[in-house]
Amino acid sequence: MPAQPISEAAQTFGARVRARRQELGKSQEQLADAAGLHWTFVGQVERGRRNLSLHNLLKLAAGLQVDPGELVQGLRAEE
């Protein structure tokens, strides 16, 4: 059984990253190279299995050519 996302917010964030990456026609490896991250990290983010630091969020947003706010808009912490 595959590991579950760490939260609904992480799952939604990952889906946004994946959708934007696909809009750009990039592979996970290409996004990782553009963001200065490891491709396995990008995969974990897309599956909602990683809790990003601000620094890595900014790197991903730059690699995706979007404002970081677009990736986190409307997300809420679980209670």
All heavy atoms as a GROMACS GRO file, in nm:
protein
  608
    1MET      N    1   0.084  -0.118   0.000
    1MET     CA    2   0.000   0.000   0.000
    1MET      C    3   0.089   0.125   0.000
    1MET      O    4   0.177   0.139   0.084
    1MET     CB    5  -0.088  -0.003   0.125
    1MET     CG    6  -0.180   0.114   0.137
    1MET     SD    7  -0.292   0.087   0.276
    1MET     CE    8  -0.373   0.240   0.276
    2PRO      N    9   0.066   0.218  -0.094
    2PRO     CA   10   0.149   0.338  -0.100
    2PRO      C   11   0.128   0.426   0.022
    2PRO      O   12   0.022   0.428   0.082
    2PRO     CB   13   0.102   0.409  -0.227
    2PRO     CG   14  -0.015   0.337  -0.279
    2PRO     CD   15  -0.034   0.212  -0.200
    3ALA      N   16   0.233   0.501   0.055
    3ALA     CA   17   0.226   0.592   0.168
    3ALA      C   18   0.123   0.702   0.139
    3ALA      O   19   0.110   0.747   0.026
    3ALA     CB   20   0.362   0.654   0.194
    4GLN      N   21   0.054   0.743   0.242
    4GLN     CA   22  -0.048   0.847   0.230
    4GLN      C   23   0.015   0.985   0.240
    4GLN      O   24   0.119   1.002   0.303
    4GLN     CB   25  -0.153   0.829   0.341
    4GLN     CG   26  -0.229   0.698   0.332
    4GLN     CD   27  -0.308   0.686   0.204
    4GLN    OE1   28  -0.381   0.777   0.166
    4GLN    NE2   29  -0.292   0.575   0.134
    5PRO      N   30  -0.052   1.086   0.181
    5PRO     CA   31  -0.004   1.223   0.198
    5PRO      C   32  -0.003   1.261   0.346
    5PRO      O   33  -0.082   1.209   0.424
    5PRO     CB   34  -0.108   1.307   0.122
    5PRO     CG   35  -0.173   1.211   0.027
    5PRO     CD   36  -0.170   1.077   0.096
    6ILE      N   37   0.085   1.354   0.382
    6ILE     CA   38   0.096   1.391   0.523
    6ILE      C   39  -0.020   1.480   0.568
    6ILE      O   40  -0.048   1.487   0.687
    6ILE     CB   41   0.231   1.458   0.555
    6ILE    CG1   42   0.255   1.582   0.468
    6ILE    CG2   43   0.344   1.359   0.540
    6ILE    CD1   44   0.380   1.659   0.504
    7SER      N   45  -0.087   1.545   0.474
    7SER     CA   46  -0.204   1.626   0.507
    7SER      C   47  -0.279   1.659   0.378
    7SER      O   48  -0.225   1.644   0.268
    7SER     CB   49  -0.164   1.756   0.578
    7SER     OG   50  -0.098   1.842   0.487
    8GLU      N   51  -0.401   1.705   0.395
    8GLU     CA   52  -0.478   1.748   0.279
    8GLU      C   53  -0.411   1.867   0.211
    8GLU      O   54  -0.407   1.876   0.088
    8GLU     CB   55  -0.620   1.786   0.322
    8GLU     CG   56  -0.710   1.818   0.205
    8GLU     CD   57  -0.853   1.848   0.248
    8GLU    OE1   58  -0.902   1.783   0.342
    8GLU    OE2   59  -0.914   1.937   0.187
    9ALA      N   60  -0.355   1.958   0.292
    9ALA     CA   61  -0.286   2.075   0.236
    9ALA      C   62  -0.164   2.032   0.154
    9ALA      O   63  -0.141   2.085   0.045
    9ALA     CB   64  -0.244   2.170   0.347
   10ALA      N   65  -0.088   1.936   0.204
   10ALA     CA   66   0.029   1.887   0.131
   10ALA      C   67  -0.013   1.820   0.001
   10ALA      O   68   0.054   1.834  -0.102
   10ALA     CB   69   0.110   1.791   0.217
   11GLN      N   70  -0.123   1.748   0.006
   11GLN     CA   71  -0.173   1.681  -0.115
   11GLN      C   72  -0.218   1.784  -0.219
   11GLN      O   73  -0.186   1.771  -0.338
   11GLN     CB   74  -0.289   1.589  -0.079
   11GLN     CG   75  -0.340   1.507  -0.195
   11GLN     CD   76  -0.444   1.405  -0.150
   11GLN    OE1   77  -0.502   1.414  -0.044
   11GLN    NE2   78  -0.466   1.306  -0.234
   12THR      N   79  -0.290   1.886  -0.175
   12THR     CA   80  -0.334   1.992  -0.267
   12THR      C   81  -0.216   2.068  -0.324
   12THR      O   82  -0.211   2.096  -0.444
   12THR     CB   83  -0.430   2.088  -0.193
   12THR    OG1   84  -0.542   2.012  -0.146
   12THR    CG2   85  -0.478   2.199  -0.285
   13PHE      N   86  -0.120   2.102  -0.239
   13PHE     CA   87   0.000   2.171  -0.284
   13PHE      C   88   0.071   2.088  -0.390
   13PHE      O   89   0.109   2.138  -0.496
   13PHE     CB   90   0.093   2.199  -0.166
   13PHE     CG   91   0.220   2.267  -0.206
   13PHE    CD1   92   0.225   2.404  -0.218
   13PHE    CD2   93   0.336   2.194  -0.231
   13PHE    CE1   94   0.342   2.469  -0.256
   13PHE    CE2   95   0.453   2.258  -0.269
   13PHE     CZ   96   0.456   2.395  -0.281
   14GLY      N   97   0.089   1.959  -0.363
   14GLY     CA   98   0.156   1.871  -0.458
   14GLY      C   99   0.083   1.863  -0.591
   14GLY      O  100   0.146   1.861  -0.697
   15ALA      N  101  -0.049   1.861  -0.585
   15ALA     CA  102  -0.127   1.857  -0.709
   15ALA      C  103  -0.107   1.986  -0.790
   15ALA      O  104  -0.100   1.982  -0.913
   15ALA     CB  105  -0.275   1.836  -0.677
   16ARG      N  106  -0.095   2.097  -0.721
   16ARG     CA  107  -0.069   2.225  -0.789
   16ARG      C  108   0.069   2.225  -0.855
   16ARG      O  109   0.085   2.274  -0.967
   16ARG     CB  110  -0.080   2.341  -0.691
   16ARG     CG  111  -0.221   2.365  -0.644
   16ARG     CD  112  -0.227   2.474  -0.540
   16ARG     NE  113  -0.362   2.490  -0.489
   16ARG     CZ  114  -0.396   2.573  -0.392
   16ARG    NH1  115  -0.304   2.650  -0.335
   16ARG    NH2  116  -0.520   2.581  -0.351
   17VAL      N  117   0.167   2.172  -0.783
   17VAL     CA  118   0.303   2.164  -0.839
   17VAL      C  119   0.301   2.076  -0.963
   17VAL      O  120   0.354   2.113  -1.068
   17VAL     CB  121   0.403   2.111  -0.734
   17VAL    CG1  122   0.536   2.076  -0.799
   17VAL    CG2  123   0.422   2.212  -0.622
   18ARG      N  124   0.239   1.958  -0.954
   18ARG     CA  125   0.232   1.866  -1.068
   18ARG      C  126   0.161   1.929  -1.187
   18ARG      O  127   0.209   1.921  -1.302
   18ARG     CB  128   0.161   1.737  -1.029
   18ARG     CG  129   0.151   1.638  -1.146
   18ARG     CD  130   0.077   1.510  -1.110
   18ARG     NE  131   0.158   1.432  -1.017
   18ARG     CZ  132   0.122   1.407  -0.890
   18ARG    NH1  133   0.007   1.451  -0.842
   18ARG    NH2  134   0.200   1.335  -0.814
   19ALA      N  135   0.047   1.994  -1.162
   19ALA     CA  136  -0.030   2.055  -1.270
   19ALA      C  137   0.053   2.163  -1.342
   19ALA      O  138   0.055   2.168  -1.465
   19ALA     CB  139  -0.160   2.114  -1.216
   20ARG      N  140   0.121   2.247  -1.266
   20ARG     CA  141   0.201   2.353  -1.327
   20ARG      C  142   0.320   2.294  -1.403
   20ARG      O  143   0.352   2.339  -1.514
   20ARG     CB  144   0.249   2.452  -1.220
   20ARG     CG  145   0.337   2.561  -1.273
   20ARG     CD  146   0.268   2.648  -1.375
   20ARG     NE  147   0.362   2.750  -1.423
   20ARG     CZ  148   0.351   2.812  -1.538
   20ARG    NH1  149   0.250   2.789  -1.618
   20ARG    NH2  150   0.442   2.901  -1.572
   21ARG      N  151   0.382   2.192  -1.345
   21ARG     CA  152   0.495   2.126  -1.412
   21ARG      C  153   0.449   2.070  -1.546
   21ARG      O  154   0.516   2.086  -1.649
   21ARG     CB  155   0.552   2.015  -1.324
   21ARG     CG  156   0.662   1.935  -1.392
   21ARG     CD  157   0.717   1.826  -1.303
   21ARG     NE  158   0.621   1.727  -1.260
   21ARG     CZ  159   0.574   1.627  -1.337
   21ARG    NH1  160   0.611   1.615  -1.462
   21ARG    NH2  161   0.488   1.538  -1.286
   22GLN      N  162   0.333   2.007  -1.546
   22GLN     CA  163   0.281   1.949  -1.669
   22GLN      C  164   0.241   2.056  -1.770
   22GLN      O  165   0.262   2.038  -1.891
   22GLN     CB  166   0.164   1.856  -1.638
   22GLN     CG  167   0.210   1.730  -1.567
   22GLN     CD  168   0.096   1.642  -1.519
   22GLN    OE1  169  -0.017   1.687  -1.503
   22GLN    NE2  170   0.127   1.516  -1.494
   23GLU      N  171   0.187   2.169  -1.721
   23GLU     CA  172   0.157   2.283  -1.810
   23GLU      C  173   0.282   2.328  -1.884
   23GLU      O  174   0.276   2.366  -2.001
   23GLU     CB  175   0.104   2.402  -1.731
   23GLU     CG  176  -0.038   2.395  -1.688
   23GLU     CD  177  -0.077   2.517  -1.604
   23GLU    OE1  178  -0.007   2.621  -1.609
   23GLU    OE2  179  -0.176   2.506  -1.530
   24LEU      N  180   0.395   2.327  -1.813
   24LEU     CA  181   0.522   2.370  -1.871
   24LEU      C  182   0.585   2.262  -1.958
   24LEU      O  183   0.685   2.287  -2.026
   24LEU     CB  184   0.620   2.410  -1.761
   24LEU     CG  185   0.582   2.533  -1.678
   24LEU    CD1  186   0.677   2.549  -1.560
   24LEU    CD2  187   0.579   2.658  -1.764
   25GLY      N  188   0.530   2.141  -1.953
   25GLY     CA  189   0.585   2.031  -2.032
   25GLY      C  190   0.717   1.979  -1.978
   25GLY      O  191   0.799   1.927  -2.053
   26LYS      N  192   0.736   1.993  -1.846
   26LYS     CA  193   0.862   1.950  -1.784
   26LYS      C  194   0.844   1.816  -1.714
   26LYS      O  195   0.738   1.788  -1.658
   26LYS     CB  196   0.910   2.052  -1.682
   26LYS     CG  197   0.955   2.183  -1.739
   26LYS     CD  198   1.013   2.272  -1.630
   26LYS     CE  199   1.068   2.400  -1.689
   26LYS     NZ  200   1.141   2.478  -1.589
   27SER      N  201   0.950   1.739  -1.711
   27SER     CA  202   0.954   1.617  -1.630
   27SER      C  203   0.989   1.657  -1.487
   27SER      O  204   1.031   1.770  -1.461
   27SER     CB  205   1.059   1.520  -1.684
   27SER     OG  206   1.189   1.575  -1.665
   28GLN      N  207   0.975   1.563  -1.395
   28GLN     CA  208   1.017   1.589  -1.258
   28GLN      C  209   1.166   1.620  -1.254
   28GLN      O  210   1.210   1.708  -1.179
   28GLN     CB  211   0.987   1.470  -1.167
   28GLN     CG  212   0.840   1.454  -1.136
   28GLN     CD  213   0.811   1.337  -1.045
   28GLN    OE1  214   0.895   1.248  -1.028
   28GLN    NE2  215   0.693   1.334  -0.988
   29GLU      N  216   1.243   1.552  -1.335
   29GLU     CA  217   1.387   1.574  -1.339
   29GLU      C  218   1.420   1.714  -1.389
   29GLU      O  219   1.509   1.781  -1.335
   29GLU     CB  220   1.456   1.469  -1.427
   29GLU     CG  221   1.451   1.329  -1.371
   29GLU     CD  222   1.322   1.252  -1.404
   29GLU    OE1  223   1.232   1.309  -1.471
   29GLU    OE2  224   1.311   1.137  -1.361
   30GLN      N  225   1.348   1.759  -1.491
   30GLN     CA  226   1.372   1.893  -1.545
   30GLN      C  227   1.335   2.001  -1.443
   30GLN      O  228   1.407   2.100  -1.429
   30GLN     CB  229   1.294   1.913  -1.675
   30GLN     CG  230   1.349   1.832  -1.790
   30GLN     CD  231   1.256   1.832  -1.909
   30GLN    OE1  232   1.133   1.828  -1.895
   30GLN    NE2  233   1.314   1.836  -2.029
   31LEU      N  234   1.223   1.981  -1.374
   31LEU     CA  235   1.184   2.077  -1.270
   31LEU      C  236   1.288   2.078  -1.159
   31LEU      O  237   1.328   2.184  -1.111
   31LEU     CB  238   1.046   2.044  -1.214
   31LEU     CG  239   1.004   2.126  -1.092
   31LEU    CD1  240   1.009   2.276  -1.121
   31LEU    CD2  241   0.866   2.084  -1.044
   32ALA      N  242   1.332   1.961  -1.118
   32ALA     CA  243   1.432   1.952  -1.012
   32ALA      C  244   1.559   2.027  -1.051
   32ALA      O  245   1.615   2.103  -0.970
   32ALA     CB  246   1.463   1.806  -0.981
   33ASP      N  247   1.604   2.008  -1.173
   33ASP     CA  248   1.723   2.080  -1.220
   33ASP      C  249   1.700   2.231  -1.218
   33ASP      O  250   1.787   2.306  -1.174
   33ASP     CB  251   1.760   2.036  -1.362
   33ASP     CG  252   1.823   1.898  -1.368
   33ASP    OD1  253   1.868   1.847  -1.262
   33ASP    OD2  254   1.827   1.840  -1.478
   34ALA      N  255   1.583   2.275  -1.265
   34ALA     CA  256   1.554   2.419  -1.270
   34ALA      C  257   1.544   2.479  -1.130
   34ALA      O  258   1.578   2.596  -1.110
   34ALA     CB  259   1.424   2.443  -1.346
   35ALA      N  260   1.501   2.398  -1.033
   35ALA     CA  261   1.481   2.447  -0.897
   35ALA      C  262   1.601   2.422  -0.806
   35ALA      O  263   1.605   2.470  -0.694
   35ALA     CB  264   1.357   2.382  -0.836
   36GLY      N  265   1.699   2.345  -0.853
   36GLY     CA  266   1.814   2.314  -0.770
   36GLY      C  267   1.781   2.215  -0.660
   36GLY      O  268   1.836   2.222  -0.550
   37LEU      N  269   1.688   2.122  -0.691
   37LEU     CA  270   1.646   2.021  -0.595
   37LEU      C  271   1.668   1.882  -0.655
   37LEU      O  272   1.695   1.870  -0.774
   37LEU     CB  273   1.497   2.039  -0.561
   37LEU     CG  274   1.459   2.173  -0.498
   37LEU    CD1  275   1.309   2.193  -0.499
   37LEU    CD2  276   1.514   2.181  -0.356
   38HIS      N  277   1.654   1.779  -0.575
   38HIS     CA  278   1.668   1.643  -0.624
   38HIS      C  279   1.534   1.596  -0.680
   38HIS      O  280   1.428   1.630  -0.626
   38HIS     CB  281   1.714   1.550  -0.510
   38HIS     CG  282   1.765   1.420  -0.559
   38HIS    ND1  283   1.684   1.313  -0.583
   38HIS    CD2  284   1.891   1.381  -0.590
   38HIS    CE1  285   1.757   1.211  -0.626
   38HIS    NE2  286   1.884   1.251  -0.631
   39TRP      N  287   1.537   1.518  -0.788
   39TRP     CA  288   1.412   1.476  -0.852
   39TRP      C  289   1.325   1.392  -0.759
   39TRP      O  290   1.202   1.396  -0.769
   39TRP     CB  291   1.439   1.405  -0.985
   39TRP     CG  292   1.509   1.273  -0.972
   39TRP    CD1  293   1.644   1.251  -0.974
   39TRP    CD2  294   1.450   1.145  -0.956
   39TRP    NE1  295   1.671   1.118  -0.959
   39TRP    CE2  296   1.553   1.049  -0.949
   39TRP    CE3  297   1.318   1.101  -0.947
   39TRP    CZ2  298   1.529   0.913  -0.933
   39TRP    CZ3  299   1.294   0.965  -0.932
   39TRP    CH2  300   1.399   0.873  -0.925
   40THR      N  301   1.385   1.315  -0.669
   40THR     CA  302   1.303   1.235  -0.577
   40THR      C  303   1.227   1.326  -0.480
   40THR      O  304   1.115   1.294  -0.439
   40THR     CB  305   1.386   1.131  -0.499
   40THR    OG1  306   1.488   1.199  -0.425
   40THR    CG2  307   1.448   1.029  -0.592
   41PHE      N  308   1.287   1.439  -0.445
   41PHE     CA  309   1.221   1.536  -0.358
   41PHE      C  310   1.098   1.592  -0.428
   41PHE      O  311   0.990   1.602  -0.368
   41PHE     CB  312   1.319   1.648  -0.322
   41PHE     CG  313   1.262   1.752  -0.231
   41PHE    CD1  314   1.259   1.732  -0.093
   41PHE    CD2  315   1.211   1.870  -0.281
   41PHE    CE1  316   1.206   1.829  -0.008
   41PHE    CE2  317   1.159   1.967  -0.198
   41PHE     CZ  318   1.156   1.946  -0.061
   42VAL      N  319   1.112   1.626  -0.556
   42VAL     CA  320   0.999   1.679  -0.633
   42VAL      C  321   0.886   1.575  -0.637
   42VAL      O  322   0.769   1.609  -0.617
   42VAL     CB  323   1.043   1.719  -0.776
   42VAL    CG1  324   0.922   1.754  -0.862
   42VAL    CG2  325   1.140   1.836  -0.771
   43GLY      N  326   0.920   1.450  -0.658
   43GLY     CA  327   0.818   1.344  -0.660
   43GLY      C  328   0.746   1.332  -0.526
   43GLY      O  329   0.624   1.316  -0.522
   44GLN      N  330   0.820   1.343  -0.418
   44GLN     CA  331   0.760   1.336  -0.285
   44GLN      C  332   0.668   1.455  -0.259
   44GLN      O  333   0.562   1.441  -0.200
   44GLN     CB  334   0.868   1.326  -0.178
   44GLN     CG  335   0.942   1.195  -0.180
   44GLN     CD  336   1.064   1.196  -0.090
   44GLN    OE1  337   1.112   1.300  -0.047
   44GLN    NE2  338   1.116   1.077  -0.061
   45VAL      N  339   0.709   1.571  -0.306
   45VAL     CA  340   0.625   1.691  -0.292
   45VAL      C  341   0.496   1.671  -0.369
   45VAL      O  342   0.386   1.695  -0.318
   45VAL     CB  343   0.699   1.817  -0.343
   45VAL    CG1  344   0.603   1.935  -0.357
   45VAL    CG2  345   0.813   1.853  -0.250
   46GLU      N  346   0.505   1.624  -0.492
   46GLU     CA  347   0.386   1.605  -0.575
   46GLU      C  348   0.290   1.503  -0.515
   46GLU      O  349   0.170   1.512  -0.537
   46GLU     CB  350   0.426   1.564  -0.716
   46GLU     CG  351   0.489   1.677  -0.795
   46GLU     CD  352   0.512   1.643  -0.941
   46GLU    OE1  353   0.480   1.529  -0.984
   46GLU    OE2  354   0.562   1.732  -1.013
   47ARG      N  355   0.342   1.407  -0.442
   47ARG     CA  356   0.256   1.307  -0.378
   47ARG      C  357   0.209   1.349  -0.239
   47ARG      O  358   0.139   1.275  -0.172
   47ARG     CB  359   0.330   1.173  -0.370
   47ARG     CG  360   0.350   1.107  -0.505
   47ARG     CD  361   0.405   0.966  -0.494
   47ARG     NE  362   0.529   0.957  -0.419
   47ARG     CZ  363   0.650   0.983  -0.468
   47ARG    NH1  364   0.665   1.022  -0.593
   47ARG    NH2  365   0.758   0.970  -0.393
   48GLY      N  366   0.248   1.470  -0.197
   48GLY     CA  367   0.206   1.519  -0.067
   48GLY      C  368   0.277   1.454   0.050
   48GLY      O  369   0.226   1.451   0.162
   49ARG      N  370   0.396   1.402   0.025
   49ARG     CA  371   0.472   1.330   0.127
   49ARG      C  372   0.583   1.412   0.190
   49ARG      O  373   0.660   1.362   0.271
   49ARG     CB  374   0.532   1.202   0.066
   49ARG     CG  375   0.430   1.102   0.017
   49ARG     CD  376   0.348   1.041   0.129
   49ARG     NE  377   0.437   0.980   0.226
   49ARG     CZ  378   0.415   0.980   0.357
   49ARG    NH1  379   0.310   1.037   0.408
   49ARG    NH2  380   0.501   0.922   0.439
   50ARG      N  381   0.594   1.541   0.152
   50ARG     CA  382   0.699   1.627   0.207
   50ARG      C  383   0.640   1.754   0.263
   50ARG      O  384   0.547   1.811   0.207
   50ARG     CB  385   0.798   1.668   0.098
   50ARG     CG  386   0.896   1.564   0.062
   50ARG     CD  387   0.991   1.541   0.176
   50ARG     NE  388   1.120   1.509   0.120
   50ARG     CZ  389   1.231   1.511   0.186
   50ARG    NH1  390   1.232   1.543   0.312
   50ARG    NH2  391   1.344   1.481   0.130
   51ASN      N  392   0.696   1.799   0.374
   51ASN     CA  393   0.662   1.927   0.432
   51ASN      C  394   0.778   2.020   0.398
   51ASN      O  395   0.887   2.005   0.450
   51ASN     CB  396   0.645   1.913   0.583
   51ASN     CG  397   0.589   2.038   0.646
   51ASN    OD1  398   0.538   2.125   0.577
   51ASN    ND2  399   0.598   2.046   0.777
   52LEU      N  400   0.754   2.114   0.308
   52LEU     CA  401   0.861   2.199   0.256
   52LEU      C  402   0.901   2.310   0.351
   52LEU      O  403   0.817   2.365   0.421
   52LEU     CB  404   0.815   2.267   0.126
   52LEU     CG  405   0.820   2.186   0.000
   52LEU    CD1  406   0.712   2.084  -0.003
   52LEU    CD2  407   0.811   2.277  -0.117
   53SER      N  408   1.028   2.344   0.345
   53SER     CA  409   1.075   2.466   0.411
   53SER      C  410   1.042   2.583   0.318
   53SER      O  411   1.016   2.565   0.199
   53SER     CB  412   1.226   2.459   0.433
   53SER     OG  413   1.294   2.464   0.309
   54LEU      N  414   1.044   2.702   0.373
   54LEU     CA  415   1.020   2.821   0.292
   54LEU      C  416   1.121   2.829   0.178
   54LEU      O  417   1.086   2.859   0.063
   54LEU     CB  418   1.028   2.946   0.380
   54LEU     CG  419   1.016   3.080   0.305
   54LEU    CD1  420   0.882   3.090   0.235
   54LEU    CD2  421   1.036   3.195   0.402
   55HIS      N  422   1.245   2.798   0.208
   55HIS     CA  423   1.352   2.804   0.108
   55HIS      C  424   1.320   2.714  -0.012
   55HIS      O  425   1.332   2.754  -0.127
   55HIS     CB  426   1.484   2.764   0.174
   55HIS     CG  427   1.603   2.781   0.086
   55HIS    ND1  428   1.654   2.904   0.053
   55HIS    CD2  429   1.680   2.690   0.024
   55HIS    CE1  430   1.758   2.889  -0.026
   55HIS    NE2  431   1.777   2.760  -0.045
   56ASN      N  432   1.277   2.590   0.015
   56ASN     CA  433   1.247   2.497  -0.094
   56ASN      C  434   1.118   2.535  -0.167
   56ASN      O  435   1.107   2.512  -0.287
   56ASN     CB  436   1.241   2.353  -0.042
   56ASN     CG  437   1.379   2.300  -0.014
   56ASN    OD1  438   1.478   2.346  -0.068
   56ASN    ND2  439   1.387   2.203   0.075
   57LEU      N  440   1.024   2.593  -0.095
   57LEU     CA  441   0.902   2.643  -0.160
   57LEU      C  442   0.938   2.750  -0.262
   57LEU      O  443   0.889   2.749  -0.376
   57LEU     CB  444   0.806   2.699  -0.056
   57LEU     CG  445   0.686   2.776  -0.111
   57LEU    CD1  446   0.590   2.683  -0.181
   57LEU    CD2  447   0.616   2.850  -0.001
   58LEU      N  448   1.027   2.841  -0.224
   58LEU     CA  449   1.070   2.947  -0.315
   58LEU      C  450   1.145   2.890  -0.435
   58LEU      O  451   1.128   2.938  -0.548
   58LEU     CB  452   1.154   3.049  -0.240
   58LEU     CG  453   1.083   3.125  -0.128
   58LEU    CD1  454   1.182   3.214  -0.053
   58LEU    CD2  455   0.965   3.205  -0.180
   59LYS      N  456   1.228   2.790  -0.412
   59LYS     CA  457   1.301   2.726  -0.522
   59LYS      C  458   1.204   2.660  -0.620
   59LYS      O  459   1.220   2.673  -0.743
   59LYS     CB  460   1.397   2.620  -0.468
   59LYS     CG  461   1.520   2.674  -0.404
   59LYS     CD  462   1.602   2.557  -0.353
   59LYS     CE  463   1.748   2.590  -0.343
   59LYS     NZ  464   1.828   2.472  -0.309
   60LEU      N  465   1.105   2.588  -0.567
   60LEU     CA  466   1.007   2.522  -0.655
   60LEU      C  467   0.929   2.625  -0.736
   60LEU      O  468   0.909   2.607  -0.856
   60LEU     CB  469   0.910   2.438  -0.573
   60LEU     CG  470   0.942   2.292  -0.554
   60LEU    CD1  471   0.838   2.225  -0.466
   60LEU    CD2  472   0.955   2.219  -0.686
   61ALA      N  473   0.884   2.730  -0.669
   61ALA     CA  474   0.808   2.834  -0.739
   61ALA      C  475   0.892   2.895  -0.852
   61ALA      O  476   0.840   2.918  -0.962
   61ALA     CB  477   0.762   2.941  -0.642
   62ALA      N  478   1.018   2.920  -0.826
   62ALA     CA  479   1.105   2.975  -0.930
   62ALA      C  480   1.118   2.877  -1.046
   62ALA      O  481   1.111   2.916  -1.163
   62ALA     CB  482   1.242   3.008  -0.872
   63GLY      N  483   1.136   2.749  -1.015
   63GLY     CA  484   1.146   2.647  -1.120
   63GLY      C  485   1.019   2.634  -1.201
   63GLY      O  486   1.022   2.597  -1.318
   64LEU      N  487   0.905   2.664  -1.137
   64LEU     CA  488   0.776   2.656  -1.204
   64LEU      C  489   0.735   2.788  -1.268
   64LEU      O  490   0.630   2.799  -1.330
   64LEU     CB  491   0.668   2.613  -1.104
   64LEU     CG  492   0.679   2.470  -1.052
   64LEU    CD1  493   0.586   2.450  -0.932
   64LEU    CD2  494   0.650   2.370  -1.162
   65GLN      N  495   0.815   2.892  -1.246
   65GLN     CA  496   0.791   3.025  -1.301
   65GLN      C  497   0.656   3.081  -1.255
   65GLN      O  498   0.578   3.134  -1.334
   65GLN     CB  499   0.798   3.022  -1.455
   65GLN     CG  500   0.930   2.971  -1.506
   65GLN     CD  501   0.927   2.933  -1.653
   65GLN    OE1  502   0.825   2.947  -1.722
   65GLN    NE2  503   1.039   2.885  -1.702
   66VAL      N  504   0.628   3.065  -1.124
   66VAL     CA  505   0.506   3.119  -1.066
   66VAL      C  506   0.539   3.191  -0.936
   66VAL      O  507   0.643   3.166  -0.875
   66VAL     CB  508   0.400   3.010  -1.035
   66VAL    CG1  509   0.352   2.943  -1.161
   66VAL    CG2  510   0.450   2.910  -0.935
   67ASP      N  511   0.450   3.276  -0.893
   67ASP     CA  512   0.462   3.339  -0.762
   67ASP      C  513   0.434   3.232  -0.657
   67ASP      O  514   0.338   3.155  -0.672
   67ASP     CB  515   0.360   3.453  -0.751
   67ASP     CG  516   0.376   3.528  -0.622
   67ASP    OD1  517   0.325   3.478  -0.519
   67ASP    OD2  518   0.437   3.637  -0.623
   68PRO      N  519   0.514   3.224  -0.552
   68PRO     CA  520   0.492   3.121  -0.450
   68PRO      C  521   0.351   3.126  -0.390
   68PRO      O  522   0.296   3.023  -0.352
   68PRO     CB  523   0.597   3.152  -0.343
   68PRO     CG  524   0.697   3.239  -0.409
   68PRO     CD  525   0.630   3.307  -0.523
   69GLY      N  526   0.293   3.245  -0.385
   69GLY     CA  527   0.158   3.259  -0.332
   69GLY      C  528   0.055   3.178  -0.408
   69GLY      O  529  -0.044   3.131  -0.350
   70GLU      N  530   0.076   3.161  -0.538
   70GLU     CA  531  -0.017   3.082  -0.618
   70GLU      C  532  -0.021   2.936  -0.573
   70GLU      O  533  -0.124   2.871  -0.581
   70GLU     CB  534   0.020   3.088  -0.767
   70GLU     CG  535  -0.004   3.222  -0.831
   70GLU     CD  536   0.025   3.219  -0.980
   70GLU    OE1  537  -0.010   3.120  -1.047
   70GLU    OE2  538   0.084   3.317  -1.028
   71LEU      N  539   0.092   2.888  -0.526
   71LEU     CA  540   0.100   2.747  -0.485
   71LEU      C  541   0.036   2.723  -0.349
   71LEU      O  542  -0.008   2.611  -0.322
   71LEU     CB  543   0.246   2.701  -0.484
   71LEU     CG  544   0.318   2.704  -0.618
   71LEU    CD1  545   0.466   2.670  -0.599
   71LEU    CD2  546   0.253   2.607  -0.716
   72VAL      N  547   0.032   2.824  -0.265
   72VAL     CA  548  -0.019   2.805  -0.128
   72VAL      C  549  -0.152   2.875  -0.102
   72VAL      O  550  -0.210   2.858   0.005
   72VAL     CB  551   0.085   2.850  -0.022
   72VAL    CG1  552   0.210   2.767  -0.032
   72VAL    CG2  553   0.115   2.997  -0.034
   73GLN      N  554  -0.202   2.949  -0.199
   73GLN     CA  555  -0.324   3.025  -0.179
   73GLN      C  556  -0.439   2.935  -0.133
   73GLN      O  557  -0.468   2.832  -0.193
   73GLN     CB  558  -0.363   3.096  -0.307
   73GLN     CG  559  -0.484   3.185  -0.294
   73GLN     CD  560  -0.513   3.262  -0.420
   73GLN    OE1  561  -0.459   3.236  -0.525
   73GLN    NE2  562  -0.600   3.359  -0.409
   74GLY      N  563  -0.502   2.975  -0.024
   74GLY     CA  564  -0.619   2.905   0.026
   74GLY      C  565  -0.592   2.780   0.108
   74GLY      O  566  -0.686   2.722   0.161
   75LEU      N  567  -0.467   2.738   0.119
   75LEU     CA  568  -0.437   2.618   0.199
   75LEU      C  569  -0.449   2.650   0.347
   75LEU      O  570  -0.413   2.759   0.392
   75LEU     CB  571  -0.297   2.568   0.168
   75LEU     CG  572  -0.271   2.520   0.025
   75LEU    CD1  573  -0.127   2.472   0.011
   75LEU    CD2  574  -0.367   2.410  -0.014
   76ARG      N  575  -0.497   2.554   0.422
   76ARG     CA  576  -0.516   2.572   0.566
   76ARG      C  577  -0.448   2.458   0.642
   76ARG      O  578  -0.449   2.344   0.596
   76ARG     CB  579  -0.665   2.572   0.602
   76ARG     CG  580  -0.746   2.678   0.533
   76ARG     CD  581  -0.727   2.813   0.601
   76ARG     NE  582  -0.805   2.915   0.533
   76ARG     CZ  583  -0.755   3.016   0.466
   76ARG    NH1  584  -0.626   3.032   0.457
   76ARG    NH2  585  -0.832   3.106   0.410
   77ALA      N  586  -0.396   2.490   0.757
   77ALA     CA  587  -0.339   2.387   0.845
   77ALA      C  588  -0.454   2.306   0.903
   77ALA      O  589  -0.562   2.358   0.929
   77ALA     CB  590  -0.258   2.452   0.956
   78GLU      N  591  -0.427   2.177   0.922
   78GLU     CA  592  -0.528   2.092   0.983
   78GLU      C  593  -0.536   2.119   1.131
   78GLU      O  594  -0.437   2.153   1.195
   78GLU     CB  595  -0.494   1.945   0.957
   78GLU     CG  596  -0.506   1.910   0.810
   78GLU     CD  597  -0.480   1.764   0.783
   78GLU    OE1  598  -0.463   1.686   0.877
   78GLU    OE2  599  -0.476   1.729   0.664
   79GLU      N  600  -0.653   2.105   1.184
   79GLU     CA  601  -0.673   2.130   1.327
   79GLU      C  602  -0.661   2.004   1.408
   79GLU      O  603  -0.672   1.898   1.365
   79GLU     CB  604  -0.811   2.192   1.348
   79GLU     CG  605  -0.819   2.327   1.279
   79GLU     CD  606  -0.950   2.397   1.307
   79GLU    OE1  607  -1.012   2.370   1.411
   79GLU    OE2  608  -0.987   2.479   1.224
   0.00000   0.00000   0.00000
